[in-house]
């Protein structure tokens, strides 16, 4: 194939659902990376969040799962990296909450929210998100997708 044919065919490709899928919802940009993830994917999601223009950067996450004995280490590192990028962090559920909060020890406490469920996170988001906010949904947020 020629470079022109390759370029034309690439434009036909569609993103895989819930894997760094970018959507518009009202005045917000949603980066949906809810179909499971790993530490490397989470890093690239944070870079995408950083690089996406918006008035506010918000992370909604239950943390990283299925990491075995490295669970706490990777969640702390993920939170530390997120703190460099986001304005607000919403932690969903209890699974990785302690490790995430440990990684956020230098992040302003008033910008950390903890909620029990994704629906609680979405309700909170409707109250705190500014127009043109960019929201990263990172890792398995079950039962509901935008």
N, C-alpha and C positions, 0 to 999 in steps of 0.2 A: 504494500500500500504506500501511496505517496504521503508526504507530510500533510498535504491539504486534505486527503481522504481521512487520515487519522484524526485531524482536528475536527472535521465534520462529524465523524462518528462519536468522538468524545462528547460533543455537545448533546448527543442523544441520551447519554448516561443519566440516570436518576439516582439520587442519593438513597442509601439503604435507610429504611425507616428507623427512627429513634437512635441513629448513630451520627452524631454531630449534624443533625438535620436542622436547618435554619428555617424558621417560620415567622410570619408576622401575625400578631394577635392584638387587635386594636392598635394602640400606639406603641406597643412593645415589640421587641425582637426576641424570639425564643430560640435558644440553642438546645435542642433536645438530644441528649446523649443518655437516654434512660434505658437503652437495651444493654444492660450489663456493661461493665467496663473493667479496666485494669489500671494499674498505676501509670502506664505510658499513655493510654487513651485519655486518662484524666488530665495529664499534663498538656496534651494537645488541645483538649477542650478549654482549659484555662487560657492557653495562648490564643485560641479562637475568640474567647470572651474578651480578652485584652485588646485584640485587634479589631473587634467589631465596634464601630462608632455608636455611642449612646450617652445619655445624660447620667446614667447610673448603672452600675454592674452588680447584679445580685446572683448569688449561688444558692440553689435549693438542692440539698443532698441528704441521703441517709448515711453517707460515707461509702467506702469501698468494701465490698463483701467478698467472701470466698477466697480469702488470702491465708487461711490456716494460721500458723504460729506467727506470721509476719503482719497480722491484722493491725495491731496497734501501731507498729512502726510506720506502715504505709499510710494509715489514716492521719497520723500526726504530720507526716511529710506533706500529704495532700493539703491539709489545713494550713500549714505554713506557707505553701506555694499560693494557695487561694488568697491568703491574707495580703499578698503583694499585689493582687489584681482587683479584688472585689471591694465594694462599698458596704455591702450587707451580706451576711450568711444566715441562711435558714437551715437548721439541722432538723431532719425528719426522723422521728423515732428514737429508740434507745440503743440500737445495735452498736453503733460506732460513736455515739455521742461523747463518751468520756475521752476517747483518743482524739477526736476532732477538737474538743475543747482544750485539751493539752497542747495541741498544735497551734491553737489560737491565743495562747497566753499573752501575747503582745498586741493582739487586735483589740480595738475598743469594745468593751463589754456591751455597750448600748447598741452596737451594730450586729450583735449575735442574737438570734432568736432560735428557740427550740420549740418544736410543735410535735404533736402525736401522730399526725397523718398528713398525707399529701393534700387532702381537702382543706385541712387547717392551714397549710402553707399557702395554698392558693387564696384562701380568704385573707390571710395576712398580707399577701402580695398586693391584693386589691387596695389595701389601706396604705401601704408604704411605698409602692412603686411610683416613680416620677414619670411624666410623659417621656417617651423615647428611651425608656430603660431597656437594658439588655439582660435577659434572664438565662442562666445556665441551669438546666435540669440535668444533674449528673448522677448517674447510676440508678439501678433498679428502683423506680418509684412505681410500685405495682398498682394495678387496677385502673389507673387513669392516665391518660395522655392528653396533651393539648390537641 
